[in-house]
Amino acid sequence: MMKLSAGDKVLQVFIYILMLLLGFVTLYPFWNSLVISLNSGADTALGGITFWPRSPTLDNYEVVFRDSRIGQAFLISALRTVSGTLLSVLFTAVLAYGLSRHELMGRKYYMVFCVVTMYFSGGLIPTFLLLREFGMMDTFWVLIIPGMISVYNMIIFRTFFLGLPAGLAESARIDGCNHIGVLIRIILPISGPVVATLSLFTAVYHWNEWFSASIYINNPNLIPIQTLLKQILNSNIVTDQLLQAIGTNAAAQDRLSLVQTVTSKSLIMATTMVATLPIVLVYPFLQKYFVKGVLIGSIKE
């Protein structure tokens, strides 16, 4: 092993300290939100909550899960994430495969047309009018179809496909397989890293995206969890959650003690954790694919 000089050791210690500070600055806001969500709202109002809850309780989460809108929004987000990811990856891979074929006439012009859409869009109002003319307003598919093709992901797919041996597709074509068969049976099965990477990127987008639902959907039963969270942060919907947790009949008054220690801040933090934790828990298992995705996207054609 190479012996480090005194200057190298000092530099190494400085780098470790800097990384620890950066990690702390990055993780502390999330950890603090988790602590507040697990702490009594009345105790949180006194201030001073830092690393550990002083008065641990699950009352905040109990109030959150008593709200039927949370469960419905969570279901919509889960359905959107699964269906949106599957359809987006499939259709983006089909487009990328077509643009990776050298025999496609004008493929460079098609690439230019696609890349232009990354920098220039039709705008919010034309998009709104277009989706309304298609009858997609207040439907589940307005959350899926407009984002089925990602040009950025298509470029990564195409770059990966161009790096595959040409003989794979040619041998399948000689055996009588059409282009769809080549893509489904030959190309995609050996494209595990890029498929996993882009599936993760797409799933994170669909889970975290809230803006489109706030513009195109008025039906409260179709609002995803992130849009509902945005409404909670910007309105008095927290009061409605408390009222639903208490109830209106006489028997439900026994639950009044449940919300006496719950405040709007603690309830907002609990709702934030419910909306955030599912996708956060996915990262440790698929983190390695992020590095592969960056390397795949940097391969020169």
C-alpha positions as CSV (number, residue, x, y, z in Angstrom):
1,M,0.0,0.0,0.0
2,M,1.2,3.5,-0.9
3,K,2.1,5.5,2.2
4,L,0.2,8.9,2.3
5,S,2.2,12.0,3.0
6,A,1.1,14.5,5.7
7,G,-0.5,16.8,3.0
8,D,-2.4,13.9,1.6
9,K,-3.8,12.9,5.0
10,V,-4.9,16.5,5.7
11,L,-6.6,16.6,2.3
12,Q,-8.3,13.3,2.9
13,V,-9.6,14.4,6.3
14,F,-10.9,17.7,4.7
15,I,-12.7,15.7,2.0
16,Y,-14.3,13.4,4.6
17,I,-15.5,16.4,6.7
18,L,-16.8,18.1,3.6
19,M,-18.7,15.0,2.5
20,L,-20.2,14.6,6.0
21,L,-21.4,18.2,6.1
22,L,-22.9,17.9,2.6
23,G,-24.6,14.6,3.6
24,F,-26.0,16.3,6.8
25,V,-27.3,19.3,5.0
26,T,-29.0,17.0,2.4
27,L,-30.6,14.5,4.8
28,Y,-31.4,16.7,7.8
29,P,-34.6,18.4,6.3
30,F,-36.0,15.0,5.5
31,W,-35.1,13.6,8.9
32,N,-36.6,16.6,10.7
33,S,-39.8,16.2,8.8
34,L,-40.0,12.6,9.8
35,V,-39.3,13.5,13.4
36,I,-42.1,16.1,13.4
37,S,-44.5,13.6,11.9
38,L,-43.8,11.2,14.7
39,N,-44.0,13.8,17.4
40,S,-47.0,15.2,19.2
41,G,-48.2,18.3,17.4
42,A,-48.7,20.2,20.7
43,D,-45.2,19.4,21.8
44,T,-43.8,20.4,18.3
45,A,-45.5,23.8,18.7
46,L,-43.2,24.4,21.7
47,G,-40.2,24.4,19.4
48,G,-36.8,22.8,19.7
49,I,-37.5,19.5,17.8
50,T,-34.2,18.5,16.2
51,F,-33.1,14.9,15.9
52,W,-35.5,12.8,18.0
53,P,-39.2,13.1,18.9
54,R,-39.7,14.3,22.5
55,S,-43.3,13.0,22.6
56,P,-43.5,10.1,20.2
57,T,-46.9,9.3,18.8
58,L,-48.6,7.9,15.7
59,D,-51.7,10.1,16.1
60,N,-50.6,12.2,13.1
61,Y,-50.5,9.2,10.8
62,E,-53.8,7.9,12.2
63,V,-55.5,11.1,11.3
64,V,-53.9,11.0,7.8
65,F,-55.1,7.4,7.1
66,R,-58.6,8.2,8.4
67,D,-58.9,10.6,5.4
68,S,-60.4,8.6,2.6
69,R,-58.9,11.1,0.1
70,I,-55.4,10.0,1.0
71,G,-56.1,6.3,0.2
72,Q,-57.8,7.2,-3.1
73,A,-54.9,9.6,-4.1
74,F,-52.3,7.0,-3.1
75,L,-54.1,4.4,-5.3
76,I,-54.2,6.8,-8.3
77,S,-50.5,7.5,-7.9
78,A,-49.7,3.8,-7.8
79,L,-51.8,3.1,-10.9
80,R,-50.3,6.0,-12.7
81,T,-46.7,5.1,-11.8
82,V,-47.1,1.4,-12.9
83,S,-49.1,2.0,-16.1
84,G,-47.3,5.2,-17.0
85,T,-43.9,3.5,-16.6
86,L,-44.7,0.4,-18.6
87,L,-46.3,2.4,-21.5
88,S,-43.6,5.1,-21.6
89,V,-40.7,2.6,-21.6
90,L,-42.4,0.5,-24.3
91,F,-43.3,3.3,-26.7
92,T,-40.0,5.1,-26.1
93,A,-38.1,1.9,-26.9
94,V,-40.1,1.4,-30.1
95,L,-39.3,4.9,-31.2
96,A,-35.6,4.6,-30.3
97,Y,-35.3,1.3,-32.1
98,G,-36.7,2.8,-35.3
99,L,-34.4,5.7,-35.1
100,S,-31.4,3.4,-34.5
101,R,-32.0,1.5,-37.7
102,H,-29.5,2.7,-40.4
103,E,-31.9,1.7,-43.2
104,L,-34.5,4.2,-42.0
105,M,-34.6,7.0,-44.6
106,G,-34.4,10.5,-43.1
107,R,-33.6,9.2,-39.6
108,K,-31.3,12.2,-39.0
109,Y,-34.1,14.6,-39.8
110,Y,-36.4,12.7,-37.5
111,M,-33.8,13.0,-34.7
112,V,-33.7,16.7,-35.2
113,F,-37.5,17.0,-35.0
114,C,-37.4,15.0,-31.8
115,V,-34.6,17.0,-30.2
116,V,-36.3,20.3,-31.0
117,T,-39.2,19.3,-28.8
118,M,-36.8,19.0,-25.9
119,Y,-36.2,22.8,-26.0
120,F,-39.5,24.1,-27.5
121,S,-43.0,23.1,-26.5
122,G,-46.4,24.1,-27.7
123,G,-47.1,25.9,-24.5
124,L,-49.6,25.3,-21.7
125,I,-52.7,26.9,-23.3
126,P,-52.3,25.1,-26.7
127,T,-51.7,21.8,-24.8
128,F,-54.8,22.4,-22.7
129,L,-57.0,23.1,-25.7
130,L,-55.6,20.0,-27.6
131,L,-56.3,17.7,-24.7
132,R,-59.8,19.1,-24.3
133,E,-60.5,18.5,-27.9
134,F,-59.4,14.9,-27.6
135,G,-61.9,14.6,-24.6
136,M,-59.1,13.7,-22.2
137,M,-60.0,16.2,-19.5
138,D,-60.9,14.7,-16.1
139,T,-59.7,11.3,-17.2
140,F,-57.0,9.0,-15.8
141,W,-55.3,8.9,-19.2
142,V,-54.5,12.6,-19.3
143,L,-51.9,11.7,-16.7
144,I,-50.4,9.0,-18.9
145,I,-50.7,9.7,-22.7
146,P,-49.1,13.1,-22.9
147,G,-45.9,11.7,-21.3
148,M,-45.7,8.4,-23.1
149,I,-42.7,9.5,-25.2
150,S,-39.7,11.0,-23.5
151,V,-37.1,12.3,-26.0
152,Y,-34.3,12.3,-23.4
153,N,-35.0,8.6,-22.6
154,M,-35.3,7.9,-26.3
155,I,-31.8,9.2,-26.9
156,I,-30.4,7.0,-24.1
157,F,-32.3,4.0,-25.6
158,R,-31.1,4.8,-29.1
159,T,-27.5,5.2,-28.0
160,F,-27.6,1.8,-26.2
161,F,-29.2,0.1,-29.2
162,L,-26.5,1.5,-31.6
163,G,-23.9,-0.1,-29.3
164,L,-25.3,-3.6,-29.8
165,P,-23.8,-5.9,-32.4
166,A,-25.7,-5.4,-35.7
167,G,-25.6,-9.2,-36.3
168,L,-28.2,-9.8,-33.6
169,A,-30.9,-8.0,-35.5
170,E,-29.7,-9.2,-38.9
171,S,-29.7,-12.9,-37.9
172,A,-33.3,-12.6,-36.5
173,R,-34.4,-10.8,-39.7
174,I,-32.9,-13.7,-41.8
175,D,-34.9,-16.2,-39.7
176,G,-38.1,-14.3,-40.7
177,C,-38.6,-12.2,-37.6
178,N,-40.1,-8.7,-38.2
179,H,-38.9,-5.5,-36.5
180,I,-41.3,-5.8,-33.6
181,G,-40.2,-9.3,-33.0
182,V,-36.6,-8.3,-33.1
183,L,-37.2,-5.6,-30.5
184,I,-39.4,-7.7,-28.2
185,R,-37.5,-11.0,-28.4
186,I,-33.9,-10.0,-29.1
187,I,-33.2,-6.3,-28.2
188,L,-35.1,-5.7,-25.0
189,P,-34.2,-8.9,-23.2
190,I,-30.5,-8.0,-23.5
191,S,-31.1,-4.3,-22.6
192,G,-31.8,-5.0,-18.9
193,P,-29.6,-2.1,-17.5
194,V,-31.0,0.6,-19.7
195,V,-34.6,-0.6,-19.3
196,A,-34.2,-0.7,-15.5
197,T,-32.5,2.7,-15.5
198,L,-35.2,4.4,-17.6
199,S,-38.0,2.6,-15.8
200,L,-36.7,4.1,-12.5
201,F,-36.4,7.5,-14.0
202,T,-39.9,7.3,-15.4
203,A,-41.4,5.9,-12.2
204,V,-39.9,8.7,-10.1
205,Y,-41.3,11.3,-12.5
206,H,-44.8,9.8,-12.5
207,W,-44.8,9.5,-8.7
208,N,-43.6,13.0,-8.0
209,E,-45.3,14.9,-10.8
210,W,-48.3,17.0,-9.5
211,F,-48.7,19.9,-12.0
212,S,-50.6,18.2,-14.8
213,A,-53.3,16.9,-12.5
214,S,-53.8,20.3,-11.0
215,I,-54.4,21.7,-14.5
216,Y,-56.3,19.0,-16.3
217,I,-58.3,17.2,-13.5
218,N,-61.2,18.6,-11.4
219,N,-62.5,15.2,-10.3
220,P,-61.3,14.7,-6.7
221,N,-61.3,10.9,-7.2
222,L,-58.6,11.2,-9.9
223,I,-56.1,13.4,-8.0
224,P,-52.8,11.7,-7.3
225,I,-51.1,11.9,-3.9
226,Q,-48.6,14.6,-4.8
227,T,-51.3,16.9,-6.1
228,L,-53.3,16.3,-3.0
229,L,-50.2,17.1,-0.9
230,K,-49.8,20.4,-2.8
231,Q,-53.4,21.3,-2.0
232,I,-52.8,20.5,1.6
233,L,-49.8,22.8,1.7
234,N,-51.7,25.6,0.0
235,S,-55.1,25.5,1.6
236,N,-57.1,24.7,4.7
237,I,-57.7,21.1,3.7
238,V,-55.9,20.1,7.0
239,T,-59.0,21.2,8.8
240,D,-61.1,18.8,6.7
241,Q,-58.7,16.0,7.6
242,L,-59.2,16.7,11.3
243,L,-63.0,16.8,11.0
244,Q,-63.0,13.5,9.1
245,A,-60.8,11.9,11.8
246,I,-63.2,13.1,14.6
247,G,-66.5,12.3,12.8
248,T,-69.9,13.6,13.4
249,N,-71.8,11.0,15.3
250,A,-71.9,10.6,19.1
251,A,-69.7,7.5,19.1
252,A,-67.1,9.3,17.1
253,Q,-66.6,11.9,19.7
254,D,-64.5,9.4,21.6
255,R,-61.8,10.1,19.0
256,L,-61.7,13.8,19.9
257,S,-58.6,13.1,22.0
258,L,-56.9,11.7,19.0
259,V,-56.7,15.1,17.3
260,Q,-56.3,17.3,20.4
261,T,-52.5,17.0,20.1
262,V,-52.4,17.2,16.3
263,T,-51.5,20.4,14.7
264,S,-51.5,21.5,11.0
265,K,-47.7,21.3,10.9
266,S,-47.4,17.8,12.3
267,L,-50.3,16.7,10.0
268,I,-48.6,18.2,6.9
269,M,-45.4,16.5,7.8
270,A,-47.1,13.1,8.2
271,T,-48.9,13.5,4.9
272,T,-45.5,14.4,3.3
273,M,-43.9,11.3,4.6
274,V,-46.8,9.1,3.3
275,A,-46.3,10.7,-0.1
276,T,-42.5,10.5,-0.1
277,L,-41.4,7.3,1.6
278,P,-42.7,4.8,-1.0
279,I,-40.5,6.1,-3.8
280,V,-37.6,6.8,-1.4
281,L,-37.5,3.2,-0.3
282,V,-37.0,2.1,-3.9
283,Y,-33.7,3.9,-4.3
284,P,-31.5,1.7,-2.2
285,F,-32.4,-1.3,-4.3
286,L,-32.0,0.4,-7.7
287,Q,-29.3,3.0,-7.0
288,K,-26.7,1.1,-9.0
289,Y,-28.7,1.6,-12.2
290,F,-28.3,5.4,-11.9
291,V,-24.6,5.1,-12.5
292,K,-25.2,2.7,-15.5
293,G,-27.8,5.1,-16.9
294,V,-25.3,8.0,-16.8
295,L,-22.6,5.8,-18.5
296,I,-25.0,4.6,-21.1
297,G,-26.1,8.1,-22.0
298,S,-22.5,9.2,-22.4
299,I,-21.4,6.6,-24.9
300,K,-20.4,8.3,-28.2
301,E,-22.3,7.1,-31.3
